[in-house]
Amino acid sequence: MGSATEKTLETVKKSMANYDEKKFRKWFGADNGKQNDIMVKNRIRNTYNFMRDGYGTKWNVICCHN
């Protein structure tokens, strides 16, 4: 895994597999009616799938590492 996108995917996958409630609360706050936990988790999973399955055909990563 060499590109910035591949490294990001690796990190996100690891985070999804090792869910930590305390860290989740730190970054996303408490569950509420506007943004419940499942919506946040689904958005993370959907973003991961988008990046993994077809990001190259839909957008280009512009990064200082290129």
N, C-alpha and C positions, 0 to 999 in steps of 0.2 A: 504494500500500500504506500504509494508515494505522493499522490496529489493531496492538496488541502481538503478537497471534498471527500476523498476516501478516508483520510484521517478523521474528519468530522463524523462520517458515517460510523466508523469504528467506535468512536467515543459515545455517540448517541445510542448505538445498539447496546453497548456495555451498560449505559445508564438505565435503559429500559429493562434490561435483564436483572439489574441489581437495584431495584426500586428502594429508596430510602425515604421514609415518611418525613423525618426531620428535615432533610435537605429539600424535599419537595415543598414543604411548608415555608421554608426560608425564602425560596425563590418565587413561589406562586401564591403564597398567602393562604388564608382560610377558605374553605369551600363556601360559596355563596350562590344566590339565585341567578346572578348574571354570568358567572363563570365557575360552574361547578367542576369538581375534580375530573370527572370522566371526560368533559369537554376538553380540558387541558391535555389529558393523557391521549385522547384521540387525535388532537391536533399535532402532538409530538410524533405519534405513530404515523399519521398521514404524511407529515413532512419527511420523515425518514424514508417512507416508501416512495415518495415522489423523487427524492434525491437519488435513491438506490436504483429505481426502475426507469427513469427517463429524463433526468435533469439535463443531460447533454443535448437533447433535441429541443428543449423548451427554453433554456437560458444558459448563459455562459458565466462562469465564475470569474470575476475580476479581482485579482488579489496581488498584493505586493510580493508574493512568493513566486509569481510567474515570470 
